[in-house]
Amino acid sequence: MRFVKALRYITQVIRAIGVFWPSAVLVVVLFFAFCSLDVGRDLVLLSTESCGTLPTVLVAMVFAAFTVWYSARLTGFAFLKTLAPVPRIAVHFPRFMGFSVFTVMAIAFTQGPLPSISTGRMALFAAIVLCSYWWYLLLVKKGTAYAKAHRDAAHARRGLSLLFAGIVLSCALAGVGSNPFVMVACIISAQFFYTLQVAARAPWAPLLSSNYWIMQRIMGSRLVRRISDRLNARFLAMGNHEKAMPQMNQGIIYFMAFNVMALFALRLFIAADTSLSFARWSQPLPIAITGIGVVLGIINILRLFARLANVNLFVVIVVVALFTGRFSDAHEVRHLAADTGDKRAEQRRPDFHEAAAGWMQHRLEERGSDSASRASRPPMIFVLSDGGGSRSGLWVTSVLGRLDTLTQGGFRQDLFCLNGASGGSVGNVAYYALLRHGADPRHIGTTADSLLSGDFLSHTIARMLGNDLLNLVFPALGSTGWKGKRLLDDRAAALEDGLVASGDSVGLHLDRSITQWFDRDPRFPLLCINTTRMQDARSGVISTFTLYHDTAFSGRLDVLGEMDPTRTLSASSCAILSARFPYVSPAGGVPMASGDSARTDYFVDGGYFDNSGAGLVLEMLMELEHDPHLVPLFKQFRPIVLHISNGDPGERIPGPVNSVLNDLLAPVVTIAGAYGQQTDVNNQRLDRYITDRQWPWYEVNLFKKNTAAYYPMSWVMSAAPRDSMRARVREHPELLRLVDNL
């Protein structure tokens, strides 16, 4: 019998906790994002680099904690029948979740730039969060006892004023210094005051409500009374006990304060959503915490109204989203008006054979005038740039810029092809744009570094948690409407805006059409931006030469050649089209033309098909070796493959698989694994082809083998990994070997 009672009680506890699942999910998300993932831990480290950012971070924490607690408490009124058997869960679980927001973030700030987190360390963090419950209970007990012993209006006013002043002072003091332990002290202080005011709320709130004239006016309003009576009637109709009804005199002051705080936070979040400069000033960490808090609050309020109206709003939202998604596209790639003369610029591009022959002839003519270099065959360098967010882009530009500097511009003359995917394509485009801009070889690395060291994540996170959630339900808000304008731009557009702004800072104009580079100038290398069509996983390429109907390239889709002839893409749009790795950036819709019919193709990260572009380079080499018009020229060159990689070279040993995972998700896990294997197979094929001909292959990897390193794969990076990357490129042995070869 006791076992049955215990089982029934456990069931009641689980059901009660299930009422507050959004709050629990938020704490778990914060825990894993900022205590486990290297990307999240780096955002925490990034926030400590500026004293002005830390108060904003703590304000975001306070908002998230209050939202976790108070929005869950409001939702609890709609589930009183479920919560009645376990009143301690109903009272303490929302409060403790808000309390845990501070605990989790305090743990996050104690960590430095660690390369990895062990399982034992994560278990310790989880134990600290759970054990903090006893500290929370002690604070609540003491705070409640004090408030009950001094239950008068004067103590209530002074006490709550001091508690809120303590929270404000903690936020202000967070900016005193960038030492993370100063921040931890401020977080614990804010947590202390948060817990005391939660504990003192029940004894002191009625006294405040009856002693402030504005509260008396609100409570005396007929409209407020009518709403309160209807809510209570609805709660009673749901089978709740009359004593459990919400007391307006206790809750009105907190309800008003919560809404004022929520409106303030929402206003700041909207500013980050709409303004790139404000988002970059705010930095990613406070935007992420505030955005998650806003989303949590909206979810809880929707659950409350859905329960009161006895309507499953989430089912309605999903149905509306699926229906409206058939008629609108919130993720169409930005496009520009195309040159529609006798021949479009995309159609005036040379094919591969013309482009390759032009480059080789120009290079031989240059070498021919130099009698000292006529004796040896000139190098012909093929660059493969792996993907990996801005980590990859920054590493690519660092390597290419360093080679250009060490060879005093000789590297760019020998560079035949820039080929890559994802963040590697972003780095290639940045370097190529600087070549076109005439950047000095002595300073091109520094310029490229400043271009890709910018913050591309803050604005993107704000759009992800703002515009794109609205676009998900009402895609028409984000689709191209009247005069080609959109009401709500998506997160991919935010990435483009960040790249354009960084380009403008160094004199580049990446928002201009990519056709600006289609001038057949043989001084510059061939540029290949790899992408993948989502509908059928077909490889697509955006390039300075045409692949249209060229059988040499295995049916790869020439994106620009098959695009709607009235439209074209900017350089920034092309770079980001190769780096659309969901969920940070969604698949982008591109209007295509096939004969007389029109369609929209959706493109994702080029790394889905080939994360290095090795497959395309292999096809280029095969064509150069076998085309009778190219062979005489190609024989006069020394092909060199430069693979700029940024994946950890350590051996990966497959771990055990849960039996349930095997039954339910085996196809998904296998397909996800095939993503990396596809690239490995392409690299191995190219490597074998190169080795058979005894051509040199240089792999310049960011990581040192068997050495722990810290390079987060994100769209922003703190100073520690950036400085480590700069040191790595200065001393990389493979890079120095390549310089000696050149």
N, C-alpha and C positions, 0 to 999 in steps of 0.2 A: 504493500500500500504506500509506504514511504517512497519507494522507487517511482511509482506512478505519479505521486504528488511532485516529486523532484523533477520528473520529466515534463509534467504539465507546467511547472514554474519556469523551467528552462525555455519551453516553447513560448510562454508569455513574454519572457525577457527578449527572446529573438524577435518576436513580432513587434515589440515596443521599439527595439533598436531599429528595426526595419522602417518604422515611421520616420526616423531621422536619417535615412540612408544618404541623402545628398550631403549632409554635414560630415558624416563619416567618410564619404568618398573624397570630399575636399581635403580632409586631413591626410588621408592615405596618398592622394595625389601630391600634396606638398612634401610629404615624407620621401616618397620615391624620387620625385623630380629634383629636389634640392639636397637630399642627403645621399642619394645613390647614383643617379645618372651624372656622368662627367659634364654634360652640357649644362645641366641645372646648377651643379656645383661651381662651374666657371662663371655663371651669371652672378652668383653670390660673391665670388671673388672680384668680378668686374665692378660690382656696386661699392666695394671697399676702396676703390681707386680714387673716388671723389667724395670728400666729406659732405658736399652738398646733396649727394644722392641718398645718403643713409637716413636722414630724417624722413624723406619721402617713402623709403622702404618701410620704416617703422609705422608711419601713418597708414600705409597700405595694409600692414599686418593688423593694426588696431581695427581698421574697417572690416577686414576679413573675419577677425575673431568675433566682433559684434554681430556681423551678418550671420555667421555660423550659428551663434547662440540665439539671437532674437528672431530670425526668420524661421528657425526650427521650432522655437517656442510658439510662434503664431500658428504654424502648421499643426502643431500638436493639439490645438483646440478643435480641429476637425477630426481628430482621432482619439477623443477622450475615452471612448468605450474600450479601445484597444489598450490605452495606457493606464486605465483605472486599476487593474490588478497589480501593476508594478509602479507605484507612484515615485519611488526613488529614481527609476530610470527616466521617467517623464521629467523630473525636476533636474537631475544632475547630468544626464547624458548630453543634452545640448550645451550646457554650461561647460562641461569638461572638454567637449570638442572645440569650443572657442578657446579655452585654456590651452589646449594642445597645439593650436596654431602657433602660439608663442614658443612652446617647448620645441616643436619641430624646427622652427626657424632659428632658434638659439643653437641647436645642434648643428644646423647647416653652417652657421657662421664660425663654428670652432674648427672647421676643416680648411686646410690649405690646398694648394694645387696637387692633390694626390693623383697618381696615375690610375688607381683602381681602388675599389672598396671591397674588402673581404666579406665573406658571408658572416663570419663571427662578429665583425664590426657592425654590420647591419643588424644582427640579432641584439647586440648591446644597445644600439640606438632605440630599437623597438622596446626593449626592456625599460629603458629610461623613460620613454613616453608613458608606458603602462604604470610604472612605479610612481610617476609624478601625480597619479590620482590621489595618493595619501597626503601629499603636500597640498593639493587642491582642497581636499576635505578639511584639513586643518585650518586653512585660510578661511574657508566658508564658515566653519564653526565659530571661529573667533570673530569674524566680521558680523555674523548674524547676532551673536551674543551682545556685542557692543551696540549694534543698532537697536536691539530690543530694550537694552538697559537705558538708552537715551532716546526714547521715542517722543521727541518734541520737535516742533517746526524749526526752531533755531539750530538744533543739532543736525537736523536733516539737511537744511540749507548749507550750513558750513561743511558738514561731512561730505556730501556729494560734490560740493564745489571743490573741496580739497582733493577728492579722489580723481575727478576729471582734470584738475590742474596737474596732478601727479602724472597722469597719462600724457598730457601736453608737454610737460617739462621733460619727461623721458624721451619723447620724440625729438624735442629741440636739442637735448644733450647728445643725441646720437651723432650729430654732426660735429662734435668737438674734435674728434680725431678719427683717422682711418684704421686704427688698431681694431681688429675684429672682436677682441675681448671687451673693448669699450662698448661696442654694439651689443654684445651678449648681455652685458650688465644693464644696458638700457632696455633690452627686450624683457629681461626678467623683472625689471622695475615696472614696466608697463603691464606685464602679466599680473603682478602683485596688485596693482590698483584696479585692473579690470576685474579680478576675482572679488575684491572687497566691495566694489560697487554692485556686482551681481548679487552678493550675499546680503547687502543692505537694502536692496531694492524693495522687497516685500514690506519691511517695517516703515521705511521712510517715504516711499512713493506716494501713498495716500495723503501724507502730511503736506508734501509739495504740491499735489494737485489741488488741495483746498486752500493753499496760502498764496498762490500766484493768480492775479486777476485774469491773465490770459487763459489759464487753465479753467478758471471758473466760467469764463465766457464760452469756451469750447464745450465744456460739459453741460452748460445750460442751453446750448443751441438745440432747437427742435430737430434739425436735420440729423445731428449727431445722436440725439436720443432715439430718433426713429430708426436709424441704421443699427444702433445697439440693440434695440428691442427686436428687430427682425433677425439679427444674428443669433440672439439668445433663443428666439423661437425656433430657428432652424436647428440649433444645437440640441434643443430639447426634443425636436422631432426626430433627430438621429438616435434617440435613445440614451442621451447623456443625463446624468444626475444634476439637479438644479444647483447643488453646492459646488459643482465643478465648473460652472459657467465663468467666463472671464469677467473680472471686476473692472469696470471702466475707470473708477477712481484710482485704482492701482496701476493700470497700464497706460493711461492716456499720455502721461508725460514722457514715458519711455518710447511710446509709439511715435510721438512727435519728434523726439530727439533722433530716433532711428531713421525716420524719413528724411530729416534734414541732412544727416550724415550720408545717407544713401544718395540723395540728390547731388550733394557736393562731390562724392566719389564718382558718380555717373558723369557729372560735368567734366571732371578731369579726364576720365576714360574716353569720353567723346572727343576731347581735345587731342588726345594721343591718336585716336582713330582718324581724325581729319587733318592733322598737321604733322608732317614729317619732322620738322624742326623741334616741335614740342615733344614728340615721341623720343627723339634722340636725346633731348635734354633730360627727359624723365628716366631713361634707361630701361632695359627689358624687365628687370626683377620686379620693381613696383607695379609696372603695367601688367605683368603676368598675375601677380597676387591680387591686384584690384579687379582685373578682368574675371578671374576665377570666382572671386567673391560676388561680383555683379551677377554672373551667370547662376551661381548658387542661389542668390536671393530671388532671382526671377523664377527659378525652378520651384522653390518652396512656396512662393506666392501663387504661382499657377496651380500647384497641388492643393493649396487651401481653397482657392475659388472653384477648382474642379470638384472637390469634395462637397463644398456647400451647394453647388449647382447640380450635383449628382450626374456629372458629365465627365467622361474620360477625355480631357483636353489633349493629352499627349497622342492619343489615337487620332483625334481630329487634326492635330498639327501634322502628323505623319501623312495622313490622307491628303491634306491640302498641299503639302510639299511635293508629294508624288504627282498630284494632278497638275499643279502649276509648273512643275519642272518639265512637263511635256511641251510647253509652249514658250518658255523663256530660258535663256542661257545666261547665268550670272558669271560665268567664267570664260567668256569669249576673250581671246587675246586682243589687246589693243592693236589697231591697224592704222595705217596712213594711206592717203590717196596715192595711187601708183601713177607713174608716167605711162600714159596710154598713147604714145606716138606710134610711128610706123612699127616699131618693135619695142616692147617693154624692156627695161633694164635687165630684168631677170632672163629675158630671152636673148639679150645681147651678150650674155656671159659666154666665154669659150667653153667647149667641152674639155674633158680631162686631157685628152691628147694634145689639143692646142695649148692649154695652160702649161702642161708639163714641158712641151717642146719650147715654148716661149721662155720659160724660166731657165731651162738648161742652156739654150742658145745665148741668152743674156749673160749668164754666169760665165760661160766659156769665153765670151768676148771680153768680159772684165778681166778674167785671168790671163787671156792672151796678151794683154798689154803689159803684164807683169812677167818679165823674163825669169825672175827667180822662182816663180811658182809654176812655170810651165812643165817642169820635170815630173811633178806628182799629180795624181788625179785629185780634183777638188772634192771636198766632202759634200754630201747631199743628205741633209738631216731631216728625219721624220720624227716629229714629236708626238708622243702619246701622253695625254693628261688625264689621270684618273679623277673620278668624281669624289665628292665629300664636303659639300657646303663651302662656306667661305674659308675653311681650313685648307681645302684643296686649291681654291682660287688664289689664296695668298701664297701658298707653297709654290704653285706654278709660276706666278709672276716673280717670286723671289729667285727661283732657279734660272728662269730665262733672263731676268735682269742681271743676275750675277754673271752668267755666261757672256752676255753682251759687254759687260764692264771689263771682265778679265781679258777678253779677246779684242777690246777696243773697237767693237762694232763688227768684227769679223764673223761672229756667230750669226748675226742677222743676215749677212750676205749668203751664208751657206745653208740657211734655213729654208727647206723646200715646202714643208707642210706642217701646219698646226692642226692637230686632231685631238678631240677629247669629248667628254660627256660631263653633264651635271656641273659641279663647281669647277671642274677642269676646263669646261667650255667658257665659263665666266672669266677664269684667269687668262685663257687664250685670247678671248675677245678684248680684254683690257690691254694685254701686251700688244696685240695686233693694232688696236686703235692708237696706242702710243707710237708704234712704228710709223703708222700713217701720218701721225701728227708731227713726225720728225724729232722725236725725243732724243736727247743727247745720250750716247752709250754710257757715259760716265755717271749719269744721274737717273737713267731709266728705271733701275731697280728701286731707288728711293721713291720715285714718283709713283710707280706701280704699287709699292707698299702702302703709301698714303691713300691710294685709290681704293684698295680692297681691305684696308684696316678699319674702315668705317662700320657703323652700326646699321646692319640691314635687318635686324631682328625686332627691334622695339615696335616700329610701325607695323610690321607684319603680324606680331602677336596681337596688337590692338585690333587689327582688321579681322584676324582669325576669330577672336572672341567677341567681336562687335558686328561689323558689316556682314560677315559671312554667315553668322547665325541667322540674321534677318533674311539674307539672300537664300538661305537654305529653305525657309518657309515660303518666301515670296521672291522667287528668282527674277521677277520683272523689275525689282528695285535695282538689281545689279546688271541687267542686260542693257545693251545699247539701244537707247530710245530715240526721242526726237532730236534731230540734228546731231546724231551720233554721240550724245551725252549720256552719262550714267548717273543715277542718283547716288548709288553706293558702289564704289570701286572695291574689288576683292583684294585678298592678301597677296596674290601674285603681282597685282599692280603696285602694291606697296613695295615689294622687292625691286620691281623695275624702277620705281621712284627713287629708292635708295641708291641704286646703281647709277642712275642718271645724275643725281645730286653729287655723288662722289666723283663722277666723271667731270662735271662742271667745275669742281674745285681744282682740277688740274688742267683745265682748258679743253677737255674733250666734250663732244656733243653726241652722246650716245642715244639721245632721243630722236636723232635724225634717221632717215631711212638707211637700211643696210646697203641699198643700191649705190650709196656714195663710194663704196669700195669696189664697184664692178667696172673698173676702168681699164682692165687688161694690162695693168702696169706690171712688167715682169720683175721689177725690183723686190716685190713683196711676195711672201710665201702664200701658198694655197691655204685657205681657212675652211675647216670642216667642223660644223657644230652638229653633234649627233643628238637625236631625239627618238622617241618611240611612240608609234600610234597606239592609243589605248585600246581601240576596238578590236584589233587583231594582232597586237604586239609586233607589227611590222616596223623595221628600222627605217627611220627617216633622217635626212641630212639637209642642213642649210649650209650652202657652200658658195665660194666665189667662182666656181665653175659649175656647169650644168651636168646633172646625171640623168636628165630626162631621156628615157628610152635607150640608155646606155647599158648594154648587156654585160659589161665588164664588172658591174657592181651589184650582182646578185639580186636584182629587183629592188634595191633600196629606193625609198620614196624621195624624190626631189621636192621638198616642201614648197619652196618658192616657185618652182617651175609649174606645179599643179595648183597653185593658189589662185583664188579669184583674181582675174586680170586687172580689176579696178582697184585692187588693194595690195599693200605691201606691209612689211614689218620694220620696226626700228631695230637698231643694233642691240639695244637693251632688251627688247622683247625677244629677239632671237636667242640671246644668251640665256635668259631666264626660261625660255621654252625648253632648253636642254636640261634645266635644273629644277623641273617641277616634280619634286619628290613628295607625294602626299604623306602626311597631312599638312606639312608646312606650306606647300604650294599645290593647288589642285590641278587636275588636267585642264589644259587650255584649249578652247575651241578655235579652230582656224577655218575660215570660209574657203572651200576648195571648189574648183570647176572641173567637171569631167564631161567633155563634149558640151551638149546643150543643157545638161542638168547641173544643179548646184547641190552641195552637201557641206556638212561641217564635220571635220575630222578633229579628234581630241588627242593632244600630245602630252606625254609625261616624260619623266627623266630619261635621258639617253642611256643611263646606266642599267635600265631594266633589260636592255638587249645586249649592250656591250659597254662596260663602264670605263674602258680605256680607248675605244676606237680601234683596237688592234685588227679587227676583222676588215675594216675599210682600208687600213694601211697595207694589209696583206694583198688585197685585191689590186691596190695601186702598184705594188711591186711586181706582181704577176703580169700586169698589163705593160709595165715598163720593160720587162724582160722578154715579152713575147710579141709585142706590137712591132711589125717590121719598120715602121716609120720612127719609132722611139728608140729602138735598140742601139743604133749607131751613136746616138747622143748619150744614152744611159751608160754605155760601156766606158765612157770617159769620166765617170764619177765614182766616188766611194760612198755607197749608201751607209748611213749610220742611223740607228734607231735610238732615240732618247725617250725612255719611259719615266715620266715623273709621277711617282706613286706616293700614296699617303696612307696605305693600309698597314696595320700591325703585321710584320712578317712572321710572328710567332706561329708555331704549328697549332692548328685547331683540332682538338680531339672531341669527337661527338660525345655528348653526355647521355645519360639515361632518359628514356621517354616514359612519361606517365601513361598508364594503360588507357585511362579515359581520353587523354589527348590523342592517343593512337587511334581510338575508335572514332572520335568526332572530328579531329582536325588534321589527320594525316595528309590529305591532299594539299591543304593550305600550307602546312609546314614544309612539305616537299617542294611546292612551287616557290616558296620564299627562299629556300636553299638553292634552287636552280638559278635564282637571280645572280648569285655570286659565282656559281660554277660556270655559267655561260661566258662570263668575262675570263675566268681562268682558262677555259678551253681555247678561246680566241687568242689569248696571250701565248699559250703553249704552242698553238699552230704557227703563229708568227715567229716565235722563238726558234722552233725547229727549222722553219724556212730560212731564217737568218743564219743559224748555225751551220746548216748544210752548205751555205755559200761562203762561210767564214767572214761574214760581215760583222762589224762590231755592234753590240747591244749594250747600252748603258742604262742601268736602273738607278735612278736617284730617288731613294725612298726617304721619307720624312723621319721614320722611326729608326733607331739603332737596334740591331738585332740583339735579343736577349738583354735588353736594357729597358727598364720601366720608364715610360714617358707620358706626358700629359698634353694632348692636343685635342680638344673637344671638336666634334664635327657639328658645327653650328654656323649661323650667319652673323656671329659676332664673337670676339675672342678677347679675353683679358690680357693684360700686359705680360704676365709670366709665360704663357705658351708662345706669344708673339716674339718675345725676346729670345726664347729658346729656339724658335724656328730660324730667326736671323743668325744666331750663332751656328746652328746646324748647317745652313747654306754656305757659310764662310769656310767651313772645314770639311765639307762632305768629300770623301775620297773619290767616289765615282765621278763627281763633277770636276774635280781637279784632274783626273785621268782624261776626261773628255777634252778639257782645255789643252792638255799636252798633245793630244791627238790632233786637235785642230791647228 
